[in-house]
């Protein structure tokens, strides 16, 4: 089980069940190095390559520490062993103990500190298992949505009581077809950095102000998400907090009351904020065995992305949906609205510095027309100004009587852009907003250009 936990948490197992010192009677269980791209390295662990030891309880820990310390020193002075580690040294060790931290004697923990050995008691083991488990659950949660992604584990920008705690989070985002909203799920992990023997639910449990600090982090991330990607979308937010040292009763059972009024959630178009005693997890009371067993049944990473990769995710959603229009042109579902003649695909062109996602035209009819699709994600902010620049450049070309323009977005549009398009009235130009997630089509139906464009694109969109 230790091997499963460490490998799923992101530790690369360099070698296991091996001899370091031929004069030693026991093997090193594992030699590991943290290399994960999904998870942050646990702070309560050596910063580098580690030897692993496992004990049922602390009965034999003193001998284990002595033996492991000798093996670390021998390995770091053995050229052959260092060659396997590519010149790196063993920095310390992890000792996983199948018992409560309060049952590990303080003198044992102090003895381990001298060799840079960290003790993971059964509660911390379960805490890290749940991190693996929660990531798997989030992957499943987003997997069936057209818009579905999980951001790699991130460190909270502002840490509360950093000497005692380390707080990190996963953020998952998906589109809900049922409610036509963006759903955002935050999962926070608050690791207590105190020695397992000293951790006390009475002294170290998270207070209301600690939970509020996490809500500040939620608000900050939602503010960025709203401004950059989903300004016009209603969002439902769920917040889950896992605390190794638990919560005070006030923090836990009053959270659904104080969280509602702690920040102005409606300002960010958040329709529902779910956080209550059922989304707060404390690790001294949860029956862990069944969950621990299930935590390793899913090994996915398809939807997990770094924050800087989000624009590419959104753009790929747009690009994928454009292919539907291209297929519709080829199958003659989309044709010239005046004579029903087919469009011919063109090479992509550039307007106002933006390449088209797809371009097609009709030149055989008396009325020459072209169809141009652009990515909303690629537009600079404020996007309304860039859309106007594109339209001005399209107008300059007199080769076409009609230009059908589609702006495709994987993250919605601002009210300013909606208002502009719905009141747009320039002869010979039809402009539409196409939501690649909801398939919603927005045009002005007050003009002939808008009505014709609406008729053309309905085969792929919902008006």
N, C-alpha and C positions, 0 to 999 in steps of 0.2 A: 504493500500500500504506500510506503514511503517513496518507492521508486516511481509509482504512478503519480503521486502528488507532485514531486519535484519536476518530473519531465513535463507534466501538463501545465505546471506553473511557469515553465520557461527555462528550467535548468537543463543545460546540455550535459548528459552523462558521458564524461570523457572515458572513464574506465570504472568497472565494478568488480567486486570480489577478487581483488588482486593483492599480490605481495609487494610491499615497498622495501622492507628490510628482511632479507633472507633469514636473519637470526630471530625474527619475531615469530611468535607462535600463532598469531592471528592475522587475518587479512583486513585490508581497508574495504569497507562495504561499498563505498562509491566515492569517486572523485568527480566533482561537478563544477560547471561554470554557467552563470546566468547569461543567456543569449536571446531571450524572448523579444519579439517585435510587437507583441500584443500587450504584455504586462510590464509594469514597472518592477524593478528589482526590489524585493522585500527589504525594508530598511533595517529590520531586526535580523541581520545576517551579515557575514563577512563581505567586504567589498572586493570580490575577486574569486579565484578558484578555492574551493573548499573540500575538505574531507567530511564524509557523513558517517555518523554513528547512530545506532538505534538501541534503545533499551526499553524493557517493559516497565520498569520503574527506576528510581534512583539508587537502588541497592548496589549496583555494580558501576555506577557512574564514575566514582573516583578512579577505579582501575582503568575504565574506558578513557578518561581524560588523560591519564598518564601515558597510556599506550598510544593514543592518537597524537599527543604532543610529540612523542618520540618519532612517530612516522612522518609528521609534518617537517620536523627538523632534518630527518634523514633525506626525505624527498627533495627539499630545497638545497641540499648539498650533493645531490646525485645528478651528474651530468646527463646520464641516460634517461632518467625520469624527467628532468627539465626539458629534454629534447622533445619528449612526447607532449609536454605542455607548451611547446613552442617558445621556450625561454621564460615563460611566466613562472611565478612562484605561488605556492599554496599560501593563502592569506590567513586561513583559520579553519574553523569547522562548525558544523551544525550537528547538534545532538537532539534527536527526536525521541521524546519520552512519552510512553503511553500511560500518562497519569496527569492529575491536576497540578498546576504550577505550585500551588500551596503545599503540595506533598514533596516537592524537590527542595532539599535543604539549602539554606542560604549559603552555607560554607561550600557546598558543591558548586553552586552558581559562581561564587567568588573565585573558586579554584579554576573554573573554566575560563573566566574573564582574562586571567593572566596569559592564556594561550590564544585569546581571541576566539573562543568557542561560545556559540549562542545556543540556548536551550529553547526548543519549541515544545511546549506542553500540549496536552490533548486539545485544549480550547483553541490555541493558536493554529494547530494543525487543521482543525475543523474550519476555522476562520479563513485560512488560505484555500482549503478545499471549496468553500462556498464562493470564493472569488472565481475559481475555474467554472464552477457550476453556474453561477450567475451569468458569466460571459456566454456560456453555451445556451442558456435560456434566452438571452437577448438576441443571439444569432437566429434562433428559431422564431422569435417574436417578429423579426423584421423580414424573414425570408420570403414570405408570400406577398409582400407589398411591392408595387412597381417602384416606389421610392422606399428603399430599406437599407439602412447602414448602421453600423456600430463603430463608434470612434475608439481608437486604441486607448488604453488606460492612461488617464492624465492626472498629474499632480495638481491639487488645488493651488491656485495662484497665491492665496493668502492662507497660511497654516495657523490654526489656533493652537496655542501652547505647544510649539514645535519640539520642545525638549521632552514632552510626554507623549505626543501623538503624531502620527503621520496620516494625512487624509488624501485619498485619491478617488477617482471616479471613472465610470463608464457612462457614455451617453449613447442611447439608441434612438433612431428617428425612423418613423414610417408614416405612410399616408393611409388614412382610414377611409375606404370607399363607402362604408356604411354611414359615417357621420360627416364626410367631406371635410375632415380636419387633419391637421398634422399632429401626430402623437409623439411625444418625447418622453423617454424613460431615463431617469437618472438613477444610477446605483453607486452609492458612496461606501467606501471601506475606510474605517477609522482604526488604524493599527495602534495599539498602546505599546510604546517603546520601553516600558519599564520591565525589569526582570520579572519572569513569571511568578516567582515566589512572593513578590511584593504587590502584584496587581490585586487591587481590592475593589469589588463592585461598590462598596460604600464610599471609598475615597476617590476612585478614578473613573467612576461612571460619568458619562457626558451629561452636562447640565443644559438647561434651556438655551443659554447664550451660545453654547457650542453648536446646537442644532440650528440656531439662527444664523451662525456663521456659515453653515452649509447652505442654508436658504439664500444667503447673500451670493454664494458661488453659483447657485442655480440661476438666480436673477441675472447675474453678470453674463453667464453663458447664453441664456435665453435672449438677452438684449442683443448680443452679437449675432445670434442665429436669426433673430427677427429682422435686424437692420440689413444684414448681408444677403439673406436667402429667402425668408418667408414674411415679408412685411405685410402682405394683405391677407394672410391665412390665419384662421382661428386655430389655436393650439391647445391641446390637452396635455397636462404634464403630471407625471407620477414620479415621486421621490422616494427612494428606498435607501435606508442607512443601515449598514452593518457595523456594529461597534464591538470590538473585542472585550472591552471592559464594561459594556452595558450602558444603561441610561438611568437617570434618576426618575422617580415616579412622575414628578411634575413635567419633566421634559418629554416623557413617553406618552402619558395619557392625556395631556393637554395640548399636544402638538397640533391636532386637527382644528383647535380653536385659535391658538396664537399664530399659526402659519398663514391663515387666510388674510389676516390684517397686517402681517409683518411688512410686506412690500405691496406696491401697487401693481398687482399681476395683470389687471385689465389694461393697463397702459401698453403692455406687450401683446395684447390680444390673446391672453391666456384665458380660455373659457372655464377650465376646470383644473384645480390643483389638488392632487390626491396625495396626502401624506397623513398617516394616522398610526396608532399603536401596532397595526398589522403590517406596516411597511418598515418598522424599526426592529432590527434583529440584535439580540444580545446572546452572547455565546457561553454563558454559564448554565443556561436552562434548556437549550434546544436539544431534542434527541437527535444525535448526529449520525448514527451508524448508517441508517437507510439512505440519508441524503448523501453521505460521503461515498457510498457505493454507487449511487446514481451519477455523481459529479463527473465521472470519467467515461460515461457512455457516449457522449457526443464530443467529437473532436473536429470543430469547424473553425473557419476563419475567413470564409468567403466575403462576408459583409463588413469585416472590421477594417477601418481605415484611419489613417492619421488625420488630424485636423486640416493640415494643408492639402490633403487629397480630396476634401469635400467638393471644391469647385469642379474637379474632374469627374466625380461621381455624378453631380448634377448635370454637367455637360453631356456625359454619356447617355443619361436618360433622354435628353433632348435629341441627341444624334440618333439614338435608336428609334425614337418616335418619327423622326424625319423619314426614316426608311419606309415607314408605313405609307407616307404620302408618295414616295417614289414608286412603291409597288402599285399604289392606286392610279398613278399616271400611266404605268405600263399596262395595267389591266383595263384601262379606259373608264375607271370609276370616276376619275377626275378628268374632265374635258373642257374645252373652250365653251363658256356659258352662252355665247351668241350663236355659234354654228355647230356646236357639238363635235368639233374636230379635235384630234389628239394633240397633246403637248409633246414636244421633243426635248429630251434632257440635254442641257448645256453643261459646259465646264463651269465650275464654280467661279464666281467673280467677286470683286472687292468693291465695297461702297463705304465711303467715309472711314476707310481703314479696316473694315470688317468683312471677312470672307463670308460668302453665303454657305449655308449648310447644304442647300440644294437649289438648283436653278433649272428652269425649263421654259420653253417659249413655243408660240404658234406664229408662223410667218406666212402660211399658205392662204390664210383667210384675208378678206379685205381689211379686217380689223386685227392689227398685229398686237400680240399680248405676250407678257412674260410673268412667270411665277418665281418669287424670290423668298427663301426662308433664311432667317438669321437666328443665332443663339442669343438668348437673353443673358446667359451666364457670362458670355464674352464681352458684353457691353460694359463700359466704364460707368461709374456712378457720378452724377445722377443719370440713370438710364434714359429718362424721358428726353434729355438733351441729345443723347446719342441717336435715339430713334428719329428725332427731328432732323439731325444731320444726314442720316441715311436717306430719308425721304427727299430732302433737298437735292442730294446728288442723283437720286433716281429720276427726279423731275428734269434734270439738265439734259438727259438723253432723249432726243425726239424720235428715236427709232421705233418706239412702241406707243400705240394708242392707249393701252391699258397696262398697268402694273399691279399685280396681285402680291401683296407683301404679307408674310407670316412671321411673327416674332414668337419663337418657341421657348418656353421656360420650364425647367424642372423644379422651380421653387416659387412659382406664383409671380404676381405683379403688384406694384403699389397702386393705391387708389388714384394717384395722379396720372399714372399711365392708363388705367382703366377709363378715367374721365376723358383723357385726350383722344383715345381711340373711339369711344362711344359718340363723341361729338365731332369726329374728324370728317371734313368735307372738302376734299381737293379733287377736282374733276380728273378722271382718268386713273385714279389711284384707289385701290381698296386695301385697307390695312386691317390685320386681325391679330389678336393675342391668342395663343394656343398653349394651354397648360398641358404639358406632357405627362403629368401624373394623373390629373382628373379627366383629361381629354376635353375639358371645357373650351369652347370657342367663343370669343368675344369680338363682335364687329358692330359698326353702326348700321342699323337696318333702316335708317332714315334716307339713305342715299342709294341710288341704283348700283353704284360700285359695291357698297356694303352688302346689298341684297344678293348680288351675283356671286360675290365671294363666299357668302354664307351658304349659298346653294352648292357651290363647288366643293367646299371643305366638309360639308355635313357627313359625307361618307366615312370620314375618319374621326369626326369629333361629335360632341354633344353640344348643341347650340346653347 
